[in-house]
Amino acid sequence: MKNLKLWLIGICLFSLQVLANDLKENVDYVVLDKPISNMQNKVIEIFNIGCPHCAYYNANFVPNLLEFLPENVEFLPYHVAAAIPIHEETSNILVVALAKDKEKSLELKDNDSLYKKILNHYFNAIHKERKNWTNRQDFLKEGLEILGISETEYKEILDTKTSKEALKQWQSMLEYTEIQGVPSFIINGKYMILSSGIKGVEDFIYKVDYLLTK
């Protein structure tokens, strides 16, 4: 089924490439006034756990994009936290999940990816189940159960230089959310796709592919 889905996407993309004119600046994408350095062949997703549109993209757009991206292109999910305890804890949990995935040589698209399991769990809990947590510790407890680690190990991973630098970099993306909010996708550190012009998953993947080679 997955191969059939990718084949159909490929046919749609081919049709778009044949029929579509070049993408238009300020209609399909914007050129960032402040490009992000060292991001060639990288796709950044800026998102927030409390955003329903982010939840929709996570379920319907990102999985297809991950399957379609060439091996030399890296997908970088950056969670930006509002000044809300569970948002801040979400960033922490996701950073730890990525560290554990790296330790186990798991990719984001793998079914066993802890990052993927964590994100799906909290998106579903917040936007489908409408769950509320009485405190930050209860929120964290659910994440620790999925990660399968103790709170001590969790804090040790958070205290590493790699985790601290990642969290700092994620939060630095807040300034880019002023352009159109979240989710936002930045290609090669230069181009942001305008979500208002996205017509569907095939159109989205075509635009990512186009801007990667621009």
N, C-alpha and C positions, 0 to 999 in steps of 0.2 A: 504493500500500500504506500509506503514511504517513497519507494522508487517511482511509482506511478505518479504520485503527487509532484515530485521533483521534475519528472518528465513533462507533465502538464505545465508547470511553471516555466520550464525551459521553452516550450512552444509559445507560451504567452509572451515571454520576454523577447523571443525572436521576432514575434509580430510587432511588438512595441518598437523594437530597434529599427524595423523596416519602415514602419508607418510614422513614427514620432519625429518631430523636428528636434533640434538640439534643445536641451532644457534652457529655460530662460531665467536669468538672474533676477532676483527679487520677486519672482513668480513661483518657481519651483525650488529655489534655494537662495541663500544669501552667502556672500563672501564675508568672513569674519573680519571685523576691524582689528581684532587682536588674535591672530592665529596662535594655535597651540603648537609649540615646537616638538620636534622628534615624533611626529605622528603619521609619517608616511606609511601607507598600506595598513592603516588602522581605522576602525569604525568605533566611535565612542557613543554610547547611549547614556544620556543623563536622565535619571528618573527618580521618583520618590514613591515610597511604599503606600502613602495615603492617596495617591492619584489614581482615579478610576480609569483614565485613559492609559496610564502606564500598565495597569493590570490587563487591559484589553490587548495592548501591543505585546505584552509578555506572553499572552496565551495564543495570539493569532499571527503576529508578524515576526517576532524575534526567532521562534523555532525554525521557520522557513528560511529566514536570513542566514542563520547559523549553518543550515544544511547547504546553502547555495554559495557561501563565501569561499573563494579560493584558499588553498592551504597557506599561501604566503600573506594572507590578510588576517589581522588579529582583531577580534571583537572585544571591546573594553567596556563593561558595564560600570557606570559610576553612580552610586546612590548618593543624592544630596539630601541632607537632613534639615528639616525645619526645626525651629526651637521647641521641639516636642520630645519628651523623654523616649517614647517608643521609636520615634524616627531616628534619634541618635543611637539607640540600641540596635536598630536594624542595620545601620552602617557597620557597627562593630561585629554583629553576627555574620554579616555577609563577607566581611574581610577575613574573618576566621574560617568561614566555609571555603573561600577561595584558597586559603593557605592549606587546608586539609585536602582539597581537590588536587592541588599541585603536588602535595606529598604522595598522593595515590595515582598520579599521572592521569587524572580524569579531566576531560574537556567539558565546557559548559553545556554542550548538546547531549552529553552522555546521560542516560537515564539514572545512573548511580551518582551523578554529580550532587554533592551536598548543597552547593550553591543553588542549583536548580530546585532541589527539594525544599530548601528554606524559603526561597522566593515564592514558589507556588503555594506553600503552606500559608504564609502571611498574607499574600494577596487574596487568597480564598477566604481566610479568616476575617479579614477586614472588609472586603467588598462583596462577598457572597453571604457569609454567615453573620455579618454585622457584629462581630464580636468586640467586646470592650474588656480591657484588662484593668484591674484595680490598681496595679502598680507595675513598675518597670521590671521587678524581679519575676513576677508571674509571666510577663512577656518573654523574658530571657529564658525561663525554665523550659518553655516549649521548644525554643531554638536549640538548647543544650541537648534535649532528648533526641532531636533529629541529627545533630552533630555526633552524638554518642560519646561526648567527652564530659569531664568534670568542669565545674566552674573554675577550679584552680588552673587546669590546662588552658581553658578559655582565656583567662587573664594573662597567662604567660605568653600566649600567641599574640594577644593584643599589645603586649608590652615590647614586642620585637620592633626593630627599626623598620623592617619592611611594612608591617601593619600600620605603624604610625605615619610613615610617608604616604601610604595608599590613602588613608583617611584624610590626610591633609590635602592631597591632590583631588580627591573626590569633592571635598567641600569647597575647593577653589573654583569648581565649576558653577557655583551659584550665580556668578556674574553673567554667565551665558544663558541662564534661564530667564533673564530679563528680556531676551529677544522674543520668545514665544512660549515660555513656560516649559512644562514637561509633559510627555517625553520629548526629548530632542536628540537628534542624531547628527554627529559631526564627522565628516569624512576627511581623512588625511590632515586633520587639524585645521582645515581651511574653510570648508563648506558645511553649512547647516541646512539640512533639508527642511523646507517649510511644510509643516504638517497640514496646513489648510489646503494644499494642492495635491495631497496624496489621494489617489482614486481607488486604492486597494493594495493587497499584498504584492501582486505582480508589478504594479506601478512603483511601489516602494522599493522593491528589490532592483528594478531597472534603474531607478535614480541613484541608488547606492552604487551599483555597478558603473554607471556612467561617470559619477563624480570620482570614483576611485582611479579612473583612467584619464581624468581631465588634467 
